[in-house]
Amino acid sequence: MTGTLPSSRVRSGLLAAALMVATFAAYSPALRAVWVWDDWAIFRNPLLSGFDGLINIWTRPSANANEVHYWPLTYTVFWIINQVAGMKPAAFHFVNVALHASNAVLLWLLLRRLAISGAWFAAAVFALHPVRVESVAWCIELKDVLSGFFYLAAFLLYQISIDGRHRWQPAYFAALACFAMSLLSKSVGVTLPVALLIVAWWRDGRLTRPVVMRTLPFFVMALLIVGADLLVVGQLEKNSVALTTAVRVIVAGRAFWFYLSKLLWPMELSAVYPAWIINAREWWLYLYPAATALFLLRLVMARRTIGRAPGAAFLFYAITLAPTLGFVPFSFMRVSWVADRFQYLAAIGPLTLAVGGAAWALRNASPSLRRTATGGAIVVCALLGVLTWRQAATWRNVQTLFEQAARVAPDSPVVHHNLGDAALSTNRPAEAVTYYTRVMQLEPAYTRGHVLLGDSLRALRKSAEAVRQYRIALRLDPDNAAARDGLRKLLSSGDHLTTPPEWEHKP
């Protein structure tokens, strides 16, 4: 008996270490990556430097000009990393990968406590699935993995608390504290209370009053913290996305199937996906939400024949996705309706169902068949790891990231804009002209695009064309300082002799 417990702990430690090592190996390209895309919210953030900045992160949301949400714990971690390692992308990437690897271990412990077959392999698939890459390889998305860490910790602690003898034991209050920290990292974890009820239904087949009452404080916590976040967003968000109810329902239904398709076939992944054209008058678009609702309803109704696990897994998937499905508009919808990072936590449902279902089906199989299945599972994990390694390599820099995005979403203005920025910042103005010209073809009324195209043309000494772009920008926005400055530089250099227009004399 005395030798059993230590050997069990050693085995658990080795399995946890294997998850960590596999995750770091798969994400090794990300550790060498530089800043990309919105990472300027970190390296151009004055709040991450001094102690006053840390205080403002918590007490003055408006002081953080780079963030419209109230997610102070995420920026506190950014602040700590900067104090310890400086503003080096490698340090931020390391923390992201370490958190993701820790999340895989937490998921394994949670699934094991829930007595789900194949718990370790389910956690390994979660860790190594390439759809995770966007959340892990992008520094600014530490908010995903940090929120996920506290979400999974809260989930695990809650299960520990209800498995114990005393309902209100310390693990319960620790779960509440972790849930609060998850929401203060990113509010995507708001659906945890519903997830707790789904798991209770899966285990017991019903929801009793004591179970509901135990989750009630989690609902109150979610209401308070997310309510505060939405209040901040309402004050700071300048360009909210206005959508009709019909469009929201269509987007939500279509996004559900899009995300599921990427889990099943994780190819052609991209930082930006094509933005679907949604015409609420086209009847067939309503087939997406209808199919989603019927699919979920059918799984729940078939619980007596196929068990409650499929219904629970996909209810968890839908509920966890819900905040980013489009029911509540958010700023990224101006770029695309979907993003890989939005299913960081939600994917746990279908992935666990697939692995756990396979393991359960093999529970009475012969030892040789089980060994073969284990070998097959290892091969699948290895293949996923290779795909993740390849996808992580696309996040090496802005150029590699958006070259891949251009193959998936060739008509996205954001993609060509970022490629133009990369070209202009590395003294490749001719390439920048090509990219910015494409942006203007896609969004002719985009003022900044005309300015950047003018800057690129000016760098090529194509002064007449540059002047034309600056003038278009000023027609769109007469107070645009960048366009006026670019025009002044051209006129003062003598490269283009012309009479300054009347708006050149504005004070």
Sequence and secondary structure as in RCSB ss.txt:
>XXXX:A:sequence
MTGTLPSSRVRSGLLAAALMVATFAAYSPALRAVWVWDDWAIFRNPLLSGFDGLINIWTRPSANANEVHYWPLTY
TVFWIINQVAGMKPAAFHFVNVALHASNAVLLWLLLRRLAISGAWFAAAVFALHPVRVESVAWCIELKDVLSGFF
YLAAFLLYQISIDGRHRWQPAYFAALACFAMSLLSKSVGVTLPVALLIVAWWRDGRLTRPVVMRTLPFFVMALLI
VGADLLVVGQLEKNSVALTTAVRVIVAGRAFWFYLSKLLWPMELSAVYPAWIINAREWWLYLYPAATALFLLRLV
MARRTIGRAPGAAFLFYAITLAPTLGFVPFSFMRVSWVADRFQYLAAIGPLTLAVGGAAWALRNASPSLRRTATG
GAIVVCALLGVLTWRQAATWRNVQTLFEQAARVAPDSPVVHHNLGDAALSTNRPAEAVTYYTRVMQLEPAYTRGH
VLLGDSLRALRKSAEAVRQYRIALRLDPDNAAARDGLRKLLSSGDHLTTPPEWEHKP
>XXXX:A:secstr
 TTHHHHHHHHHHHHHHHHHHHHHHHTHHHHT    GGGHHHHT GGGTSHHHHHHHHH GGG TT SS  HHHH
HHHHHHHHHH S HHHHHHHHHHHHHHHHHHHHHHHHHTT TTHHHHHHHHHH GGGHHHHHSGGGHHHHHHHHH
HHHHHHHHHHHHHSS TT HHHHHHHHHHHHHHHH GGGGGHHHHHHHHHHHHHSS  HHHHHHHHHHHHHHHHH
HHHHHHHHHHH SS     HHHHHHHHHHHHHHHHHHHHS  S  SS       TT GGGGHHHHHHHHHHHHHH
HTHHHH SHHHHHHHHHHHHHGGGTTSS  GGGGT S  GGGGTTTTHHHHHHHHHHHHHHTTTS HHHHHHHHH
HHHHHHHHHHHHHHHHHHTTSSHHHHHHHHHHH TT HHHHHHHHHHHHHTT HHHHHHHHHHHHHH TT HHHH
HHHHHHHHHTT HHHHHHHHHHHHHH TT HHHHHHHHHHHHHTSS     GGGG  
